[in-house]
């Protein structure tokens, strides 16, 4: 039993330069396990990310703005979302878009593209935003429970 528990707790960490190795059946070119997502799984993740509490209030907020400003603001926000997703997609790899180093997290992409001090500023803003969002969800949930 102890043998199973010790094997269960082992982590899988790969480090080093894997750019010269060809991708195998189970591993990508950077040595991490090969991703197995499909168009269906990606679509499911996008739908679950988009359909949240913000979408529930979208119809009411658009109605409050009226027939001119409501659709205009909706179009503006959709353009901003599209632009940000294109920026994130172009930051997925650093250097060459095909063989460059992969950035697996948002902060890795910021660090590899902006570096040092700007990375710390961006991290602070990101955590400040997450804190504010958490407070907003807590207030909205407590109001809904009343």
VMD Tcl script that builds the backbone (N, CA, C; Angstrom):
set m [mol new atoms 438]
animate dup $m
set s [atomselect $m all]
$s set {name element resname resid chain x y z} {
  {N N UNK 1 A 0.822 -1.195 0.000}
  {CA C UNK 1 A 0.000 0.000 0.000}
  {C C UNK 1 A 0.867 1.261 0.000}
  {N N UNK 2 A 1.905 1.248 0.773}
  {CA C UNK 2 A 2.813 2.389 0.830}
  {C C UNK 2 A 3.478 2.628 -0.522}
  {N N UNK 3 A 3.781 1.557 -1.231}
  {CA C UNK 3 A 4.380 1.681 -2.555}
  {C C UNK 3 A 3.451 2.407 -3.518}
  {N N UNK 4 A 2.166 2.104 -3.475}
  {CA C UNK 4 A 1.204 2.758 -4.359}
  {C C UNK 4 A 1.056 4.231 -4.025}
  {N N UNK 5 A 1.015 4.552 -2.735}
  {CA C UNK 5 A 0.865 5.951 -2.346}
  {C C UNK 5 A 2.076 6.777 -2.768}
  {N N UNK 6 A 3.275 6.235 -2.643}
  {CA C UNK 6 A 4.464 7.004 -3.012}
  {C C UNK 6 A 4.514 7.236 -4.520}
  {N N UNK 7 A 4.065 6.267 -5.314}
  {CA C UNK 7 A 4.028 6.464 -6.758}
  {C C UNK 7 A 2.936 7.431 -7.159}
  {N N UNK 8 A 1.854 7.454 -6.416}
  {CA C UNK 8 A 0.734 8.333 -6.742}
  {C C UNK 8 A 1.108 9.803 -6.557}
  {N N UNK 9 A 1.958 10.102 -5.596}
  {CA C UNK 9 A 2.289 11.479 -5.287}
  {C C UNK 9 A 3.419 12.033 -6.135}
  {N N UNK 10 A 4.017 11.234 -6.965}
  {CA C UNK 10 A 5.110 11.729 -7.785}
  {C C UNK 10 A 4.565 12.675 -8.849}
  {N N UNK 11 A 5.262 13.760 -9.075}
  {CA C UNK 11 A 4.849 14.719 -10.088}
  {C C UNK 11 A 5.498 14.425 -11.422}
  {N N UNK 12 A 4.970 15.024 -12.459}
  {CA C UNK 12 A 5.535 14.847 -13.791}
  {C C UNK 12 A 6.054 16.197 -14.238}
  {N N UNK 13 A 7.333 16.400 -14.143}
  {CA C UNK 13 A 7.943 17.666 -14.516}
  {C C UNK 13 A 9.010 17.393 -15.562}
  {N N UNK 14 A 8.918 18.114 -16.667}
  {CA C UNK 14 A 9.886 17.947 -17.737}
  {C C UNK 14 A 10.562 19.288 -17.940}
  {N N UNK 15 A 11.865 19.297 -17.929}
  {CA C UNK 15 A 12.587 20.532 -18.190}
  {C C UNK 15 A 13.718 20.237 -19.154}
  {N N UNK 16 A 14.158 21.273 -19.781}
  {CA C UNK 16 A 15.254 21.115 -20.728}
  {C C UNK 16 A 14.869 21.623 -22.096}
  {N N UNK 17 A 15.790 21.544 -23.019}
  {CA C UNK 17 A 15.547 22.008 -24.375}
  {C C UNK 17 A 15.129 20.811 -25.232}
  {N N UNK 18 A 13.876 20.790 -25.635}
  {CA C UNK 18 A 13.359 19.697 -26.422}
  {C C UNK 18 A 13.108 20.103 -27.870}
  {N N UNK 19 A 13.585 21.269 -28.272}
  {CA C UNK 19 A 13.302 21.767 -29.614}
  {C C UNK 19 A 13.945 20.906 -30.707}
  {N N UNK 20 A 15.022 20.193 -30.378}
  {CA C UNK 20 A 15.683 19.389 -31.396}
  {C C UNK 20 A 15.042 18.016 -31.557}
  {N N UNK 21 A 14.197 17.618 -30.596}
  {CA C UNK 21 A 13.577 16.310 -30.653}
  {C C UNK 21 A 12.313 16.366 -31.493}
  {N N UNK 22 A 12.079 15.321 -32.249}
  {CA C UNK 22 A 10.851 15.235 -33.033}
  {C C UNK 22 A 9.710 14.811 -32.126}
  {N N UNK 23 A 8.490 15.317 -32.370}
  {CA C UNK 23 A 7.366 14.912 -31.539}
  {C C UNK 23 A 7.078 13.422 -31.700}
  {N N UNK 24 A 6.707 12.788 -30.602}
  {CA C UNK 24 A 6.410 11.358 -30.646}
  {C C UNK 24 A 4.899 11.156 -30.602}
  {N N UNK 25 A 4.508 9.905 -30.439}
  {CA C UNK 25 A 3.086 9.581 -30.395}
  {C C UNK 25 A 2.434 10.123 -29.125}
  {N N UNK 26 A 3.181 10.188 -28.014}
  {CA C UNK 26 A 2.615 10.577 -26.735}
  {C C UNK 26 A 3.066 11.947 -26.240}
  {N N UNK 27 A 4.123 12.534 -26.842}
  {CA C UNK 27 A 4.659 13.790 -26.346}
  {C C UNK 27 A 4.781 14.808 -27.477}
  {N N UNK 28 A 4.553 16.081 -27.141}
  {CA C UNK 28 A 4.731 17.169 -28.096}
  {C C UNK 28 A 6.208 17.459 -28.284}
  {N N UNK 29 A 6.507 18.463 -29.102}
  {CA C UNK 29 A 7.891 18.817 -29.371}
  {C C UNK 29 A 8.605 19.422 -28.167}
  {N N UNK 30 A 7.868 19.840 -27.140}
  {CA C UNK 30 A 8.503 20.401 -25.955}
  {C C UNK 30 A 8.560 19.416 -24.796}
  {N N UNK 31 A 8.216 18.156 -25.029}
  {CA C UNK 31 A 8.350 17.132 -24.011}
  {C C UNK 31 A 7.139 16.941 -23.120}
  {N N UNK 32 A 6.126 17.753 -23.254}
  {CA C UNK 32 A 4.915 17.597 -22.444}
  {C C UNK 32 A 3.979 16.597 -23.113}
  {N N UNK 33 A 3.063 16.016 -22.329}
  {CA C UNK 33 A 2.118 15.062 -22.934}
  {C C UNK 33 A 1.317 15.708 -24.060}
  {N N UNK 34 A 1.097 14.954 -25.115}
  {CA C UNK 34 A 0.392 15.456 -26.283}
  {C C UNK 34 A -1.038 15.830 -25.918}
  {N N UNK 35 A -1.481 16.964 -26.413}
  {CA C UNK 35 A -2.849 17.405 -26.171}
  {C C UNK 35 A -3.792 16.611 -27.064}
  {N N UNK 36 A -4.941 16.286 -26.531}
  {CA C UNK 36 A -5.867 15.421 -27.271}
  {C C UNK 36 A -7.195 16.115 -27.541}
  {N N UNK 37 A -7.227 17.431 -27.516}
  {CA C UNK 37 A -8.474 18.153 -27.747}
  {C C UNK 37 A -8.929 18.075 -29.193}
  {N N UNK 38 A -10.235 18.194 -29.362}
  {CA C UNK 38 A -10.835 18.189 -30.693}
  {C C UNK 38 A -11.635 19.464 -30.868}
  {N N UNK 39 A -12.221 19.621 -32.033}
  {CA C UNK 39 A -13.078 20.773 -32.284}
  {C C UNK 39 A -14.257 20.785 -31.316}
  {N N UNK 40 A -14.793 19.617 -31.008}
  {CA C UNK 40 A -15.943 19.531 -30.097}
  {C C UNK 40 A -15.559 19.928 -28.680}
  {N N UNK 41 A -14.422 19.453 -28.187}
  {CA C UNK 41 A -14.033 19.805 -26.826}
  {C C UNK 41 A -13.671 21.282 -26.718}
  {N N UNK 42 A -13.027 21.823 -27.750}
  {CA C UNK 42 A -12.710 23.256 -27.740}
  {C C UNK 42 A -13.991 24.085 -27.757}
  {N N UNK 43 A -14.968 23.670 -28.573}
  {CA C UNK 43 A -16.247 24.389 -28.625}
  {C C UNK 43 A -16.960 24.320 -27.280}
  {N N UNK 44 A -16.917 23.167 -26.631}
  {CA C UNK 44 A -17.556 23.036 -25.321}
  {C C UNK 44 A -16.904 23.948 -24.292}
  {N N UNK 45 A -15.571 24.058 -24.316}
  {CA C UNK 45 A -14.882 24.945 -23.381}
  {C C UNK 45 A -15.223 26.406 -23.655}
  {N N UNK 46 A -15.292 26.782 -24.900}
  {CA C UNK 46 A -15.634 28.166 -25.246}
  {C C UNK 46 A -17.051 28.494 -24.810}
  {N N UNK 47 A -17.984 27.588 -25.065}
  {CA C UNK 47 A -19.380 27.834 -24.688}
  {C C UNK 47 A -19.518 27.956 -23.177}
  {N N UNK 48 A -18.870 27.074 -22.424}
  {CA C UNK 48 A -18.983 27.163 -20.967}
  {C C UNK 48 A -18.287 28.403 -20.418}
  {N N UNK 49 A -17.259 28.886 -21.089}
  {CA C UNK 49 A -16.600 30.112 -20.635}
  {C C UNK 49 A -17.444 31.337 -20.933}
  {N N UNK 50 A -18.132 31.324 -22.063}
  {CA C UNK 50 A -18.920 32.488 -22.469}
  {C C UNK 50 A -20.235 32.558 -21.708}
  {N N UNK 51 A -20.886 31.417 -21.499}
  {CA C UNK 51 A -22.173 31.409 -20.816}
  {C C UNK 51 A -21.905 31.404 -19.326}
  {N N UNK 52 A -21.965 32.555 -18.746}
  {CA C UNK 52 A -21.753 32.706 -17.316}
  {C C UNK 52 A -22.705 33.744 -16.778}
  {N N UNK 53 A -22.368 34.281 -15.629}
  {CA C UNK 53 A -23.267 35.249 -15.008}
  {C C UNK 53 A -23.342 36.545 -15.818}
  {N N UNK 54 A -22.283 36.869 -16.564}
  {CA C UNK 54 A -22.322 38.071 -17.390}
  {C C UNK 54 A -23.357 37.982 -18.488}
  {N N UNK 55 A -23.519 36.797 -19.062}
  {CA C UNK 55 A -24.502 36.618 -20.133}
  {C C UNK 55 A -25.912 36.710 -19.586}
  {N N UNK 56 A -26.103 36.292 -18.329}
  {CA C UNK 56 A -27.429 36.340 -17.750}
  {C C UNK 56 A -27.927 37.773 -17.596}
  {N N UNK 57 A -27.030 38.712 -17.370}
  {CA C UNK 57 A -27.407 40.101 -17.211}
  {C C UNK 57 A -27.319 40.886 -18.522}
  {N N UNK 58 A -26.856 40.239 -19.591}
  {CA C UNK 58 A -26.628 40.940 -20.854}
  {C C UNK 58 A -27.918 41.489 -21.468}
  {N N UNK 59 A -28.972 40.698 -21.471}
  {CA C UNK 59 A -30.240 41.147 -22.060}
  {C C UNK 59 A -30.788 42.350 -21.307}
  {N N UNK 60 A -30.723 42.327 -19.992}
  {CA C UNK 60 A -31.229 43.441 -19.199}
  {C C UNK 60 A -30.395 44.705 -19.444}
  {N N UNK 61 A -29.068 44.562 -19.468}
  {CA C UNK 61 A -28.194 45.719 -19.671}
  {C C UNK 61 A -28.397 46.312 -21.060}
  {N N UNK 62 A -28.585 45.455 -22.065}
  {CA C UNK 62 A -28.818 45.944 -23.426}
  {C C UNK 62 A -30.153 46.672 -23.509}
  {N N UNK 63 A -31.160 46.150 -22.838}
  {CA C UNK 63 A -32.471 46.800 -22.837}
  {C C UNK 63 A -32.409 48.163 -22.160}
  {N N UNK 64 A -31.600 48.300 -21.141}
  {CA C UNK 64 A -31.468 49.585 -20.451}
  {C C UNK 64 A -30.804 50.637 -21.329}
  {N N UNK 65 A -29.955 50.214 -22.238}
  {CA C UNK 65 A -29.269 51.161 -23.120}
  {C C UNK 65 A -30.136 51.595 -24.290}
  {N N UNK 66 A -31.083 50.782 -24.687}
  {CA C UNK 66 A -31.962 51.134 -25.807}
  {C C UNK 66 A -31.538 50.456 -27.090}
  {N N UNK 67 A -32.315 50.752 -28.157}
  {CA C UNK 67 A -32.119 50.074 -29.446}
  {C C UNK 67 A -30.887 50.548 -30.206}
  {N N UNK 68 A -30.409 51.730 -29.940}
  {CA C UNK 68 A -29.231 52.247 -30.655}
  {C C UNK 68 A -27.954 51.911 -29.888}
  {N N UNK 69 A -27.893 52.355 -28.646}
  {CA C UNK 69 A -26.667 52.178 -27.863}
  {C C UNK 69 A -26.449 50.720 -27.466}
  {N N UNK 70 A -27.505 49.965 -27.209}
  {CA C UNK 70 A -27.377 48.567 -26.782}
  {C C UNK 70 A -26.644 47.701 -27.792}
  {N N UNK 71 A -27.164 47.584 -29.029}
  {CA C UNK 71 A -26.442 46.793 -30.024}
  {C C UNK 71 A -25.061 47.356 -30.370}
  {N N UNK 72 A -24.912 48.675 -30.300}
  {CA C UNK 72 A -23.605 49.286 -30.574}
  {C C UNK 72 A -22.579 48.832 -29.541}
  {N N UNK 73 A -22.949 48.877 -28.268}
  {CA C UNK 73 A -22.046 48.456 -27.199}
  {C C UNK 73 A -21.779 46.957 -27.296}
  {N N UNK 74 A -22.807 46.180 -27.647}
  {CA C UNK 74 A -22.627 44.744 -27.820}
  {C C UNK 74 A -21.611 44.454 -28.913}
  {N N UNK 75 A -21.715 45.154 -30.031}
  {CA C UNK 75 A -20.773 44.978 -31.130}
  {C C UNK 75 A -19.365 45.405 -30.706}
  {N N UNK 76 A -19.266 46.516 -29.966}
  {CA C UNK 76 A -17.972 46.998 -29.485}
  {C C UNK 76 A -17.308 45.963 -28.577}
  {N N UNK 77 A -18.069 45.392 -27.645}
  {CA C UNK 77 A -17.509 44.390 -26.748}
  {C C UNK 77 A -17.118 43.115 -27.493}
  {N N UNK 78 A -17.898 42.754 -28.506}
  {CA C UNK 78 A -17.534 41.556 -29.275}
  {C C UNK 78 A -16.239 41.796 -30.051}
  {N N UNK 79 A -16.038 43.012 -30.559}
  {CA C UNK 79 A -14.792 43.339 -31.250}
  {C C UNK 79 A -13.605 43.294 -30.290}
  {N N UNK 80 A -13.788 43.842 -29.079}
  {CA C UNK 80 A -12.720 43.830 -28.079}
  {C C UNK 80 A -12.369 42.388 -27.697}
  {N N UNK 81 A -13.385 41.536 -27.529}
  {CA C UNK 81 A -13.149 40.130 -27.201}
  {C C UNK 81 A -12.401 39.426 -28.323}
  {N N UNK 82 A -12.786 39.681 -29.562}
  {CA C UNK 82 A -12.116 39.076 -30.707}
  {C C UNK 82 A -10.656 39.533 -30.784}
  {N N UNK 83 A -10.425 40.819 -30.590}
  {CA C UNK 83 A -9.077 41.370 -30.654}
  {C C UNK 83 A -8.191 40.767 -29.558}
  {N N UNK 84 A -8.724 40.658 -28.335}
  {CA C UNK 84 A -7.949 40.087 -27.232}
  {C C UNK 84 A -7.648 38.613 -27.467}
  {N N UNK 85 A -8.607 37.872 -28.020}
  {CA C UNK 85 A -8.347 36.456 -28.286}
  {C C UNK 85 A -7.303 36.290 -29.386}
  {N N UNK 86 A -7.291 37.184 -30.373}
  {CA C UNK 86 A -6.241 37.130 -31.402}
  {C C UNK 86 A -4.866 37.445 -30.805}
  {N N UNK 87 A -4.811 38.415 -29.894}
  {CA C UNK 87 A -3.539 38.730 -29.228}
  {C C UNK 87 A -3.034 37.554 -28.406}
  {N N UNK 88 A -3.939 36.925 -27.651}
  {CA C UNK 88 A -3.528 35.773 -26.849}
  {C C UNK 88 A -3.066 34.615 -27.726}
  {N N UNK 89 A -3.752 34.405 -28.854}
  {CA C UNK 89 A -3.356 33.317 -29.754}
  {C C UNK 89 A -1.982 33.586 -30.357}
  {N N UNK 90 A -1.686 34.842 -30.672}
  {CA C UNK 90 A -0.374 35.142 -31.248}
  {C C UNK 90 A 0.734 35.102 -30.199}
  {N N UNK 91 A 0.380 35.183 -28.917}
  {CA C UNK 91 A 1.377 35.094 -27.848}
  {C C UNK 91 A 1.562 33.671 -27.342}
  {N N UNK 92 A 0.890 32.694 -27.943}
  {CA C UNK 92 A 0.988 31.316 -27.473}
  {C C UNK 92 A 2.415 30.790 -27.579}
  {N N UNK 93 A 3.104 31.157 -28.647}
  {CA C UNK 93 A 4.505 30.768 -28.809}
  {C C UNK 93 A 5.377 32.022 -28.853}
  {N N UNK 94 A 6.511 31.948 -28.196}
  {CA C UNK 94 A 7.462 33.055 -28.190}
  {C C UNK 94 A 8.492 32.813 -29.281}
  {N N UNK 95 A 8.780 33.854 -30.029}
  {CA C UNK 95 A 9.743 33.719 -31.124}
  {C C UNK 95 A 9.039 33.276 -32.390}
  {N N UNK 96 A 9.396 32.122 -32.895}
  {CA C UNK 96 A 8.795 31.585 -34.102}
  {C C UNK 96 A 7.397 31.036 -33.802}
  {N N UNK 97 A 6.380 31.372 -34.630}
  {CA C UNK 97 A 5.021 30.903 -34.345}
  {C C UNK 97 A 4.823 29.399 -34.488}
  {N N UNK 98 A 5.745 28.708 -35.143}
  {CA C UNK 98 A 5.583 27.267 -35.335}
  {C C UNK 98 A 6.456 26.474 -34.371}
  {N N UNK 99 A 7.699 26.878 -34.194}
  {CA C UNK 99 A 8.631 26.093 -33.385}
  {C C UNK 99 A 9.082 26.799 -32.116}
  {N N UNK 100 A 8.545 27.973 -31.816}
  {CA C UNK 100 A 8.971 28.723 -30.634}
  {C C UNK 100 A 8.532 28.073 -29.333}
  {N N UNK 101 A 9.041 28.606 -28.225}
  {CA C UNK 101 A 8.699 28.092 -26.902}
  {C C UNK 101 A 7.228 28.369 -26.614}
  {N N UNK 102 A 6.518 27.338 -26.136}
  {CA C UNK 102 A 5.104 27.494 -25.796}
  {C C UNK 102 A 4.950 28.208 -24.465}
  {N N UNK 103 A 3.964 29.088 -24.385}
  {CA C UNK 103 A 3.587 29.738 -23.141}
  {C C UNK 103 A 2.269 29.116 -22.690}
  {N N UNK 104 A 2.317 28.354 -21.601}
  {CA C UNK 104 A 1.142 27.606 -21.179}
  {C C UNK 104 A 0.188 28.427 -20.331}
  {N N UNK 105 A 0.665 29.497 -19.714}
  {CA C UNK 105 A -0.210 30.342 -18.915}
  {C C UNK 105 A -0.139 31.775 -19.434}
  {N N UNK 106 A -1.120 32.556 -19.005}
  {CA C UNK 106 A -1.164 33.966 -19.393}
  {C C UNK 106 A 0.077 34.693 -18.894}
  {N N UNK 107 A 0.475 34.418 -17.656}
  {CA C UNK 107 A 1.625 35.119 -17.092}
  {C C UNK 107 A 2.934 34.698 -17.763}
  {N N UNK 108 A 3.033 33.462 -18.235}
  {CA C UNK 108 A 4.217 33.062 -19.009}
  {C C UNK 108 A 4.309 33.863 -20.301}
  {N N UNK 109 A 3.171 34.072 -20.956}
  {CA C UNK 109 A 3.162 34.843 -22.197}
  {C C UNK 109 A 3.563 36.287 -21.941}
  {N N UNK 110 A 3.066 36.871 -20.853}
  {CA C UNK 110 A 3.420 38.248 -20.512}
  {C C UNK 110 A 4.897 38.351 -20.191}
  {N N UNK 111 A 5.416 37.394 -19.418}
  {CA C UNK 111 A 6.822 37.446 -19.027}
  {C C UNK 111 A 7.749 37.299 -20.232}
  {N N UNK 112 A 7.408 36.403 -21.160}
  {CA C UNK 112 A 8.291 36.190 -22.304}
  {C C UNK 112 A 8.202 37.324 -23.318}
  {N N UNK 113 A 7.079 38.043 -23.364}
  {CA C UNK 113 A 6.941 39.139 -24.322}
  {C C UNK 113 A 7.293 40.495 -23.748}
  {N N UNK 114 A 6.982 40.737 -22.476}
  {CA C UNK 114 A 7.255 42.046 -21.886}
  {C C UNK 114 A 8.457 42.039 -20.963}
  {N N UNK 115 A 8.638 40.963 -20.203}
  {CA C UNK 115 A 9.780 40.853 -19.307}
  {C C UNK 115 A 9.614 41.609 -18.006}
  {N N UNK 116 A 10.608 41.524 -17.161}
  {CA C UNK 116 A 10.807 42.109 -15.849}
  {C C UNK 116 A 9.716 42.916 -15.190}
  {N N UNK 117 A 9.885 44.229 -15.178}
  {CA C UNK 117 A 9.018 45.117 -14.415}
  {C C UNK 117 A 7.603 45.135 -14.965}
  {N N UNK 118 A 7.447 45.115 -16.280}
  {CA C UNK 118 A 6.112 45.110 -16.876}
  {C C UNK 118 A 5.357 43.828 -16.519}
  {N N UNK 119 A 6.097 42.738 -16.383}
  {CA C UNK 119 A 5.506 41.474 -15.962}
  {C C UNK 119 A 4.916 41.595 -14.557}
  {N N UNK 120 A 5.629 42.245 -13.651}
  {CA C UNK 120 A 5.143 42.430 -12.286}
  {C C UNK 120 A 3.931 43.347 -12.248}
  {N N UNK 121 A 3.949 44.403 -13.049}
  {CA C UNK 121 A 2.796 45.313 -13.110}
  {C C UNK 121 A 1.566 44.577 -13.642}
  {N N UNK 122 A 1.744 43.812 -14.692}
  {CA C UNK 122 A 0.640 43.071 -15.280}
  {C C UNK 122 A 0.105 42.030 -14.294}
  {N N UNK 123 A 0.987 41.362 -13.561}
  {CA C UNK 123 A 0.564 40.395 -12.553}
  {C C UNK 123 A -0.235 41.058 -11.450}
  {N N UNK 124 A 0.206 42.236 -11.007}
  {CA C UNK 124 A -0.534 42.975 -9.983}
  {C C UNK 124 A -1.926 43.338 -10.486}
  {N N UNK 125 A -2.011 43.842 -11.701}
  {CA C UNK 125 A -3.311 44.213 -12.265}
  {C C UNK 125 A -4.206 42.988 -12.408}
  {N N UNK 126 A -3.635 41.864 -12.823}
  {CA C UNK 126 A -4.417 40.644 -12.975}
  {C C UNK 126 A -4.972 40.178 -11.631}
  {N N UNK 127 A -4.156 40.158 -10.592}
  {CA C UNK 127 A -4.632 39.732 -9.277}
  {C C UNK 127 A -5.622 40.739 -8.693}
  {N N UNK 128 A -5.425 42.023 -8.951}
  {CA C UNK 128 A -6.372 43.045 -8.504}
  {C C UNK 128 A -7.729 42.834 -9.180}
  {N N UNK 129 A -7.702 42.528 -10.480}
  {CA C UNK 129 A -8.933 42.254 -11.218}
  {C C UNK 129 A -9.627 41.005 -10.676}
  {N N UNK 130 A -8.865 39.946 -10.418}
  {CA C UNK 130 A -9.455 38.726 -9.864}
  {C C UNK 130 A -10.071 38.973 -8.493}
  {N N UNK 131 A -9.415 39.775 -7.674}
  {CA C UNK 131 A -9.958 40.106 -6.358}
  {C C UNK 131 A -11.257 40.885 -6.487}
  {N N UNK 132 A -11.273 41.872 -7.371}
  {CA C UNK 132 A -12.499 42.653 -7.586}
  {C C UNK 132 A -13.636 41.809 -8.126}
  {N N UNK 133 A -13.314 40.907 -9.043}
  {CA C UNK 133 A -14.338 40.019 -9.595}
  {C C UNK 133 A -14.895 39.104 -8.511}
  {N N UNK 134 A -14.031 38.587 -7.650}
  {CA C UNK 134 A -14.475 37.722 -6.559}
  {C C UNK 134 A -15.392 38.474 -5.607}
  {N N UNK 135 A -15.041 39.702 -5.287}
  {CA C UNK 135 A -15.898 40.514 -4.423}
  {C C UNK 135 A -17.244 40.766 -5.102}
  {N N UNK 136 A -17.208 41.073 -6.385}
  {CA C UNK 136 A -18.458 41.305 -7.120}
  {C C UNK 136 A -19.352 40.080 -7.152}
  {N N UNK 137 A -18.776 38.896 -7.395}
  {CA C UNK 137 A -19.558 37.658 -7.386}
  {C C UNK 137 A -20.128 37.379 -5.999}
  {N N UNK 138 A -19.343 37.668 -4.947}
  {CA C UNK 138 A -19.820 37.439 -3.586}
  {C C UNK 138 A -21.008 38.331 -3.277}
  {N N UNK 139 A -20.925 39.599 -3.657}
  {CA C UNK 139 A -22.029 40.522 -3.419}
  {C C UNK 139 A -23.257 40.118 -4.232}
  {N N UNK 140 A -23.051 39.769 -5.512}
  {CA C UNK 140 A -24.172 39.371 -6.345}
  {C C UNK 140 A -24.828 38.093 -5.825}
  {N N UNK 141 A -24.028 37.147 -5.354}
  {CA C UNK 141 A -24.583 35.902 -4.814}
  {C C UNK 141 A -25.374 36.158 -3.540}
  {N N UNK 142 A -24.861 37.027 -2.676}
  {CA C UNK 142 A -25.579 37.302 -1.423}
  {C C UNK 142 A -26.882 38.047 -1.685}
  {N N UNK 143 A -26.885 38.949 -2.663}
  {CA C UNK 143 A -28.127 39.641 -3.021}
  {C C UNK 143 A -29.119 38.667 -3.613}
  {N N UNK 144 A -28.652 37.739 -4.441}
  {CA C UNK 144 A -29.539 36.750 -5.036}
  {C C UNK 144 A -30.126 35.807 -3.993}
  {N N UNK 145 A -29.354 35.499 -2.964}
  {CA C UNK 145 A -29.841 34.609 -1.914}
  {C C UNK 145 A -30.899 35.267 -1.051}
  {N N UNK 146 A -30.889 36.601 -0.957}
  {CA C UNK 146 A -31.893 37.307 -0.178}
  {C C UNK 146 A -33.209 37.207 -0.912}
}
mol reanalyze $m
mol bondsrecalc $m
mol representation Tube
mol addrep $m
